Amino acid sequence: NKRTSVERTFSRLKEHLNLENLTVMGAKKVKTHLLLSSISLIAARIAAEKIKLQNQVLAA
């Protein structure tokens, strides 16, 4: 379900990337903070998938 997927993503952003308590002020700074946080979440996901794939190859 797309809605639950989006809500899971927002939950991860809020919890793991400290978006509940923003310390920046202004729409432009908040947008920049959100974009950088999103990039780091995506990068972590890509890294986790690569590690998972490598482990599967080694186990085979």
N, CA, C and O atoms as CSV, one atom per row, in Angstrom:
chain,resi,resn,atom,element,x,y,z
A,1,ASN,N,N,0.846,-1.182,0.000
A,1,ASN,CA,C,0.000,0.000,0.000
A,1,ASN,C,C,0.889,1.242,0.000
A,1,ASN,O,O,1.801,1.363,0.818
A,2,LYS,N,N,0.619,2.157,-0.917
A,2,LYS,CA,C,1.458,3.349,-1.040
A,2,LYS,C,C,1.386,4.227,0.201
A,2,LYS,O,O,2.396,4.784,0.629
A,3,ARG,N,N,0.200,4.352,0.778
A,3,ARG,CA,C,0.038,5.234,1.933
A,3,ARG,C,C,0.874,4.753,3.119
A,3,ARG,O,O,1.560,5.551,3.757
A,4,THR,N,N,0.820,3.466,3.415
A,4,THR,CA,C,1.590,2.963,4.549
A,4,THR,C,C,3.083,3.057,4.280
A,4,THR,O,O,3.870,3.277,5.201
A,5,SER,N,N,3.473,2.890,3.029
A,5,SER,CA,C,4.883,3.024,2.671
A,5,SER,C,C,5.371,4.449,2.910
A,5,SER,O,O,6.453,4.659,3.459
A,6,VAL,N,N,4.576,5.414,2.497
A,6,VAL,CA,C,4.934,6.819,2.700
A,6,VAL,C,C,4.965,7.147,4.183
A,6,VAL,O,O,5.873,7.837,4.647
A,7,GLU,N,N,3.989,6.663,4.927
A,7,GLU,CA,C,3.948,6.941,6.362
A,7,GLU,C,C,5.132,6.299,7.081
A,7,GLU,O,O,5.676,6.881,8.020
A,8,ARG,N,N,5.536,5.101,6.645
A,8,ARG,CA,C,6.723,4.461,7.228
A,8,ARG,C,C,7.961,5.303,6.974
A,8,ARG,O,O,8.805,5.469,7.854
A,9,THR,N,N,8.062,5.833,5.758
A,9,THR,CA,C,9.210,6.669,5.404
A,9,THR,C,C,9.238,7.926,6.252
A,9,THR,O,O,10.287,8.291,6.783
A,10,PHE,N,N,8.100,8.595,6.388
A,10,PHE,CA,C,8.046,9.805,7.209
A,10,PHE,C,C,8.362,9.488,8.671
A,10,PHE,O,O,9.019,10.272,9.355
A,11,SER,N,N,7.894,8.341,9.137
A,11,SER,CA,C,8.184,7.937,10.509
A,11,SER,C,C,9.686,7.756,10.714
A,11,SER,O,O,10.237,8.193,11.725
A,12,ARG,N,N,10.344,7.112,9.754
A,12,ARG,CA,C,11.801,6.937,9.844
A,12,ARG,C,C,12.513,8.276,9.826
A,12,ARG,O,O,13.448,8.499,10.595
A,13,LEU,N,N,12.073,9.164,8.954
A,13,LEU,CA,C,12.681,10.490,8.895
A,13,LEU,C,C,12.544,11.198,10.235
A,13,LEU,O,O,13.504,11.773,10.746
A,14,LYS,N,N,11.352,11.152,10.793
A,14,LYS,CA,C,11.103,11.863,12.045
A,14,LYS,C,C,11.888,11.259,13.206
A,14,LYS,O,O,12.453,11.985,14.024
A,15,GLU,N,N,11.922,9.935,13.273
A,15,GLU,CA,C,12.570,9.279,14.401
A,15,GLU,C,C,14.086,9.250,14.287
A,15,GLU,O,O,14.793,9.668,15.204
A,16,HIS,N,N,14.582,8.758,13.161
A,16,HIS,CA,C,16.011,8.490,13.031
A,16,HIS,C,C,16.833,9.687,12.578
A,16,HIS,O,O,18.043,9.719,12.801
A,17,LEU,N,N,16.215,10.651,11.960
A,17,LEU,CA,C,16.967,11.788,11.449
A,17,LEU,C,C,16.607,13.080,12.167
A,17,LEU,O,O,16.905,14.172,11.683
A,18,ASN,N,N,15.971,12.952,13.314
A,18,ASN,CA,C,15.672,14.074,14.204
A,18,ASN,C,C,14.886,15.189,13.509
A,18,ASN,O,O,15.261,16.359,13.586
A,19,LEU,N,N,13.810,14.827,12.841
A,19,LEU,CA,C,12.971,15.840,12.213
A,19,LEU,C,C,11.828,16.282,13.123
A,19,LEU,O,O,11.050,17.163,12.758
A,20,GLU,N,N,11.724,15.677,14.294
A,20,GLU,CA,C,10.697,16.100,15.253
A,20,GLU,C,C,11.089,17.421,15.900
A,20,GLU,O,O,10.234,18.262,16.175
A,21,ASN,N,N,12.384,17.602,16.142
A,21,ASN,CA,C,12.875,18.794,16.831
A,21,ASN,C,C,13.875,19.521,15.945
A,21,ASN,O,O,15.085,19.430,16.153
A,22,LEU,N,N,13.364,20.234,14.966
A,22,LEU,CA,C,14.249,20.963,14.062
A,22,LEU,C,C,14.894,22.135,14.786
A,22,LEU,O,O,14.250,22.834,15.568
A,23,THR,N,N,16.166,22.334,14.514
A,23,THR,CA,C,16.887,23.447,15.139
A,23,THR,C,C,17.152,24.564,14.150
A,23,THR,O,O,17.808,25.550,14.486
A,24,VAL,N,N,16.649,24.419,12.933
A,24,VAL,CA,C,16.840,25.456,11.921
A,24,VAL,C,C,15.560,26.273,11.796
A,24,VAL,O,O,14.465,25.795,12.092
A,25,MET,N,N,15.722,27.504,11.356
A,25,MET,CA,C,14.578,28.402,11.204
A,25,MET,C,C,14.478,28.826,9.748
A,25,MET,O,O,15.490,28.988,9.067
A,26,GLY,N,N,13.275,28.999,9.288
A,26,GLY,CA,C,13.053,29.463,7.928
A,26,GLY,C,C,12.759,28.315,6.982
A,26,GLY,O,O,13.307,27.220,7.111
A,27,ALA,N,N,11.885,28.590,6.030
A,27,ALA,CA,C,11.438,27.546,5.102
A,27,ALA,C,C,12.589,26.984,4.272
A,27,ALA,O,O,12.653,25.776,4.048
A,28,LYS,N,N,13.494,27.840,3.815
A,28,LYS,CA,C,14.598,27.376,2.965
A,28,LYS,C,C,15.537,26.452,3.741
A,28,LYS,O,O,15.972,25.428,3.213
A,29,LYS,N,N,15.852,26.805,4.987
A,29,LYS,CA,C,16.740,25.968,5.796
A,29,LYS,C,C,16.064,24.651,6.175
A,29,LYS,O,O,16.711,23.604,6.194
A,30,VAL,N,N,14.773,24.700,6.474
A,30,VAL,CA,C,14.044,23.471,6.797
A,30,VAL,C,C,14.001,22.559,5.574
A,30,VAL,O,O,14.187,21.348,5.695
A,31,LYS,N,N,13.757,23.133,4.402
A,31,LYS,CA,C,13.731,22.350,3.164
A,31,LYS,C,C,15.089,21.704,2.907
A,31,LYS,O,O,15.160,20.530,2.545
A,32,THR,N,N,16.164,22.466,3.091
A,32,THR,CA,C,17.514,21.930,2.903
A,32,THR,C,C,17.777,20.794,3.880
A,32,THR,O,O,18.315,19.755,3.496
A,33,HIS,N,N,17.402,20.986,5.138
A,33,HIS,CA,C,17.585,19.961,6.164
A,33,HIS,C,C,16.804,18.697,5.793
A,33,HIS,O,O,17.319,17.586,5.922
A,34,LEU,N,N,15.575,18.869,5.337
A,34,LEU,CA,C,14.749,17.735,4.951
A,34,LEU,C,C,15.341,16.995,3.759
A,34,LEU,O,O,15.363,15.764,3.743
A,35,LEU,N,N,15.818,17.732,2.763
A,35,LEU,CA,C,16.416,17.096,1.586
A,35,LEU,C,C,17.680,16.320,1.947
A,35,LEU,O,O,17.872,15.196,1.483
A,36,LEU,N,N,18.541,16.911,2.770
A,36,LEU,CA,C,19.763,16.211,3.181
A,36,LEU,C,C,19.434,14.975,4.013
A,36,LEU,O,O,20.088,13.940,3.881
A,37,SER,N,N,18.427,15.085,4.864
A,37,SER,CA,C,18.003,13.937,5.664
A,37,SER,C,C,17.460,12.833,4.772
A,37,SER,O,O,17.732,11.654,5.000
A,38,SER,N,N,16.698,13.208,3.765
A,38,SER,CA,C,16.146,12.224,2.830
A,38,SER,C,C,17.257,11.531,2.052
A,38,SER,O,O,17.217,10.318,1.847
A,39,ILE,N,N,18.241,12.300,1.622
A,39,ILE,CA,C,19.375,11.723,0.890
A,39,ILE,C,C,20.108,10.715,1.759
A,39,ILE,O,O,20.477,9.641,1.284
A,40,SER,N,N,20.323,11.048,3.031
A,40,SER,CA,C,21.047,10.115,3.898
A,40,SER,C,C,20.218,8.864,4.176
A,40,SER,O,O,20.780,7.777,4.308
A,41,LEU,N,N,18.902,8.994,4.267
A,41,LEU,CA,C,18.056,7.819,4.455
A,41,LEU,C,C,18.119,6.910,3.229
A,41,LEU,O,O,18.215,5.690,3.363
A,42,ILE,N,N,18.065,7.496,2.045
A,42,ILE,CA,C,18.145,6.717,0.806
A,42,ILE,C,C,19.512,6.051,0.678
A,42,ILE,O,O,19.600,4.888,0.285
A,43,ALA,N,N,20.574,6.776,1.008
A,43,ALA,CA,C,21.926,6.216,0.928
A,43,ALA,C,C,22.084,5.036,1.889
A,43,ALA,O,O,22.704,4.030,1.544
A,44,ALA,N,N,21.530,5.161,3.082
A,44,ALA,CA,C,21.605,4.066,4.050
A,44,ALA,C,C,20.847,2.845,3.543
A,44,ALA,O,O,21.295,1.712,3.719
A,45,ARG,N,N,19.711,3.076,2.920
A,45,ARG,CA,C,18.913,1.973,2.372
A,45,ARG,C,C,19.656,1.267,1.237
A,45,ARG,O,O,19.661,0.038,1.160
A,46,ILE,N,N,20.278,2.043,0.369
A,46,ILE,CA,C,21.048,1.468,-0.737
A,46,ILE,C,C,22.210,0.643,-0.193
A,46,ILE,O,O,22.470,-0.460,-0.673
A,47,ALA,N,N,22.906,1.173,0.802
A,47,ALA,CA,C,24.030,0.449,1.400
A,47,ALA,C,C,23.558,-0.855,2.037
A,47,ALA,O,O,24.214,-1.887,1.896
A,48,ALA,N,N,22.432,-0.814,2.731
A,48,ALA,CA,C,21.901,-2.023,3.366
A,48,ALA,C,C,21.542,-3.073,2.322
A,48,ALA,O,O,21.797,-4.260,2.522
A,49,GLU,N,N,20.956,-2.645,1.217
A,49,GLU,CA,C,20.605,-3.585,0.149
A,49,GLU,C,C,21.852,-4.191,-0.493
A,49,GLU,O,O,21.867,-5.379,-0.818
A,50,LYS,N,N,22.895,-3.385,-0.678
A,50,LYS,CA,C,24.136,-3.909,-1.260
A,50,LYS,C,C,24.778,-4.936,-0.340
A,50,LYS,O,O,25.252,-5.975,-0.800
A,51,ILE,N,N,24.794,-4.654,0.946
A,51,ILE,CA,C,25.355,-5.600,1.916
A,51,ILE,C,C,24.543,-6.889,1.916
A,51,ILE,O,O,25.106,-7.984,1.949
A,52,LYS,N,N,23.227,-6.757,1.878
A,52,LYS,CA,C,22.352,-7.930,1.840
A,52,LYS,C,C,22.636,-8.773,0.599
A,52,LYS,O,O,22.706,-9.999,0.681
A,53,LEU,N,N,22.796,-8.123,-0.537
A,53,LEU,CA,C,23.084,-8.828,-1.789
A,53,LEU,C,C,24.445,-9.526,-1.722
A,53,LEU,O,O,24.580,-10.666,-2.167
A,54,GLN,N,N,25.444,-8.848,-1.171
A,54,GLN,CA,C,26.774,-9.454,-1.041
A,54,GLN,C,C,26.727,-10.679,-0.137
A,54,GLN,O,O,27.363,-11.693,-0.424
A,55,ASN,N,N,25.978,-10.586,0.951
A,55,ASN,CA,C,25.861,-11.722,1.861
A,55,ASN,C,C,25.169,-12.901,1.192
A,55,ASN,O,O,25.520,-14.053,1.445
A,56,GLN,N,N,24.188,-12.619,0.341
A,56,GLN,CA,C,23.503,-13.693,-0.379
A,56,GLN,C,C,24.444,-14.363,-1.370
A,56,GLN,O,O,24.410,-15.583,-1.532
A,57,VAL,N,N,25.278,-13.579,-2.031
A,57,VAL,CA,C,26.234,-14.127,-2.996
A,57,VAL,C,C,27.265,-14.989,-2.271
A,57,VAL,O,O,27.618,-16.068,-2.747
A,58,LEU,N,N,27.746,-14.519,-1.129
A,58,LEU,CA,C,28.738,-15.279,-0.370
A,58,LEU,C,C,28.153,-16.573,0.183
A,58,LEU,O,O,28.852,-17.582,0.276
A,59,ALA,N,N,26.879,-16.546,0.547
A,59,ALA,CA,C,26.237,-17.731,1.113
A,59,ALA,C,C,25.942,-18.785,0.046
A,59,ALA,O,O,25.790,-19.965,0.363
A,60,ALA,N,N,25.863,-18.371,-1.189
A,60,ALA,CA,C,25.509,-19.319,-2.270
A,60,ALA,C,C,26.668,-20.191,-2.669
A,60,ALA,O,O,26.531,-21.032,-3.558
